[in-house]
Amino acid sequence: MAYEQNGRGEIASKILHCHLIKEGYQVFVEDGSQGPIDMVAVDLENGTVRYFDVKCQSRRKDGSTINRTLKERQRALEIRGGIAIELAYVDTETYEVRIPKRRKTYANQEEYMKKFA
């Protein structure tokens, strides 16, 4: 039971951490307090900063993948901080990392900002 609740998430976080290091990023992780951002990756050569929320890849019975969305407080943070939080899906059995491109980010979008004004 403990593995299913916490272990898979910890493993997913470590796999993503290693993946980002291999891509040349310096990686900073959360302190374990269930914050809105799990990891910050910085490319020191070009100054790129990326913010990640790590998710274990889940599948339906038919094998199709389940995708998640950002929580309301994460969207609010994107707006207030002017950042984009990326969802990183990690398969803890195959060690595959998938970071899909987002069609829409909430940072600096006026109609969405009115909701949090």
N, C-alpha and C positions, 0 to 999 in steps of 0.2 A: 504494500500500500504506500509506504513512504517513497519508494522509487517512482511510482506513478504520479504522486503529487509534487514532489520536489526534485527528485533525482533527474528526471528527463529534462526539466528546465535548466538545471545546473549543467548537465552534459551539453545541451544545445548552446548554452552561453559560452562554454569552453571551446566548442567546435567553431563557432563564429569568431571568437577571439583569435584562434589560430589561423583561420581563413583570412582575416583582415591583416594579420601580421605578415602572412605570406604575400599579400598584395602590396606591402610596403607601408602600411599605416602604423602609427603609434596608437595604441588602444588604451582607453581608460574605462574602467567598469564601475557600476554602481556599488554602493556599500551593502546591498542586500535588503534595503528598506522598502522594496516594492515601489520605487519611484516611476515616473512617467517615461524615463529614458533608461535603458539598460546599459548602453555602451556609447561612448563617443570615440570616433576614429579620426585621427588627424594625419594628413599627408604633409610631412614637414617640407617636402620639396616644392610643392605648389600652393600650400596653405589651405587646401580643401579640408573642411570639417564636416563630418557626417554623424548623424544621430540615429541610433538604432533601438528598436523595441524587438526583442528576440522572442520568437514563437516556435514551439515544436510543431513540425509538420504533422497535420492530422489528415486522415482519409476517411471517406464514407465506406460503407460496406461494398459498394460497387468499385472502389479503388480510386475514385476521383478525389482531388485534393480539396480541402476546406480552407478558404481564405478568410482572414479576419479584417476588421477595420479598426482605426484608431478610436480610443475612448474619448469621451467628451473633454476630459481634462487635458488630454494630449493635444487635441485640436486647439483648445484655448491656449496652451503653451506655444504652439506653432504661431498663433496669431500675435500673442504678446511678445514673444521672443524673436519673431521674424525668422524662424528656422523651419526646416522640414524634417519630420521624423520618418525614418524608413522602417518598414516592417521586414524583418529578416526571418525567413522560414528555414528551419534546420531539421533534417530528417536524422533522428538519433540512431537509426538502424543502419543507414547507408552512408551517413556523414556528409550528405549533400547539403549545400547551402544555396538558397534561392532568395534573391533580393529583387523583387519585381519593381519596375518603374511605375510610379504613381501617375495617374492621369490628372489628378487634381490635388494640390496642396492647399492648406488653409492659410498659409502665411500671406499676410497683406491682402486679403480679399475683403473688400469693403462690406458686401452684403452679409458676410459671416461675422465680421467684426462688430456689427451693430448688435448682434445677439449677446455679446460679452461687454458692451459699453456700460 
